Every structure is written in structure tokens, then in C-alpha cells.
Amino acid sequence: VKHTDCSFCNLSKESIVLTETATAFAILNPSPTSQTLVLVIPKRHKTNYFDLTFKEQKACWLIVNRVQQLLQKQYQPDGFNININIGKTTKQPISHTHIHIIPHY
């Protein structure tokens, strides 16, 4: 079920989808602070990563690996941070599960 107030359920036309599976996709982060930060997002709206099915979790990590390869080939970063914020105390910015892939140079 898509949530009308969720920006991940209702991507803008400007969103750049890098890769996807039947249950997840990756987009370039719309924030101008990092050109190459990528978000991996399950297609089903769930706030908590642990509420995703194993199939959805597996699809997310498949995409994380794909994105890492794409970023490595295109930008040659020196390393990566992979991050998931879960819950209000972590200041999860959008209440739709997503994984940050942050390259470092």
C-alpha cells in the first residue's frame, strides 16, 4: 500500500532510479550535499526494516551490492558507509525504510 504523504512511495519525476528489483530500488539522494549518496528503498511501505519480509531484505542487499559496484566503477571512492536508521530516536528522516550508501573519498 502506497502512502500518499511518503516521498518514497510517490517519487518525483526528477528522481533518478539507478537499479531495481521486483521489491526494491535505488535512487540518487535528492540532497545536494552529496552527489553520489544513494538510497536503497523497498517498494512496500514499512517504517521498520525488521518488518520487511526476508525476500524484501534480501532484495535490498542485492541492490546495495549492485550500487557499490556502480559507484566504485564510476567514482572510485576510497570506502563506503552503509547505514539504516530505525525509529524516531535515530532521527529517521523519512518514515519509509531505506538504506544509505555513502561513498567516501
C-alpha positions in Angstrom: 0.0 0.0 0.0 1.4 3.3 -1.0 1.2 6.2 1.4 0.2 9.5 -0.2 2.4 11.5 2.1 5.5 9.4 1.6 8.1 10.8 -0.9 9.5 7.3 -1.5 6.1 5.9 -2.3 5.5 8.8 -4.6 8.8 9.5 -6.3 9.1 12.8 -8.1 9.7 12.8 -11.9 13.2 14.1 -11.2 14.2 11.0 -9.2 17.0 9.0 -10.8 16.4 5.3 -10.3 19.8 3.5 -10.7 18.6 -0.1 -10.4 15.6 -2.1 -9.2 14.2 -5.5 -8.5 10.5 -6.5 -8.1 10.6 -5.4 -4.4 13.2 -2.7 -4.0 15.0 0.1 -5.9 17.9 2.6 -5.6 17.8 6.3 -6.2 20.4 9.0 -6.1 19.8 11.1 -3.0 18.0 14.2 -3.9 20.0 16.2 -1.4 22.7 18.5 -2.9 25.1 17.8 -0.1 26.3 14.5 -1.6 26.1 13.9 -5.3 26.8 10.2 -5.0 24.9 9.2 -1.9 22.4 6.5 -2.8 19.3 5.4 -1.1 18.1 1.8 -1.4 14.3 1.6 -0.7 11.9 -1.3 -0.5 8.8 -0.8 -2.7 6.4 -1.8 0.1 6.0 1.0 2.7 7.3 -0.2 6.0 8.8 2.1 8.6 10.9 -0.5 10.3 13.5 -2.5 8.4 12.8 -5.6 10.6 9.1 -5.6 9.5 10.2 -6.3 5.9 10.0 -9.9 4.7 13.2 -11.8 4.3 12.7 -11.6 0.5 12.4 -7.8 0.7 15.5 -7.6 2.9 17.4 -9.8 0.5 16.4 -7.6 -2.4 17.6 -4.5 -0.6 21.1 -6.1 0.0 21.3 -7.3 -3.6 20.8 -3.7 -4.7 23.3 -2.4 -2.1 25.9 -4.7 -3.8 24.9 -3.5 -7.3 25.1 0.1 -6.3 28.5 -0.3 -4.6 29.8 -1.8 -7.9 28.3 1.1 -9.9 29.8 3.7 -7.6 33.1 2.0 -7.5 33.4 1.9 -11.3 32.1 5.4 -11.8 33.7 7.4 -9.0 36.4 5.1 -7.4 35.7 6.1 -3.8 38.1 5.0 -1.1 35.4 3.5 1.1 31.7 3.3 2.0 29.4 3.7 4.9 26.2 1.7 4.8 23.5 2.9 7.3 19.9 2.2 8.3 18.1 4.4 10.7 15.3 2.7 12.5 13.0 4.6 14.8 12.4 8.1 15.9 15.3 8.2 18.3 17.7 7.7 15.3 16.1 10.7 13.6 14.9 8.6 10.7 14.2 11.5 8.2 11.5 9.7 6.2 9.3 7.0 7.8 9.8 4.6 5.0 12.7 2.1 5.4 15.7 3.0 3.4 19.4 2.2 3.4 22.0 4.9 2.9 25.1 4.1 0.8 27.6 6.8 1.4 30.9 6.8 -0.5 34.0 8.4 1.0 36.9 10.0 -0.9 
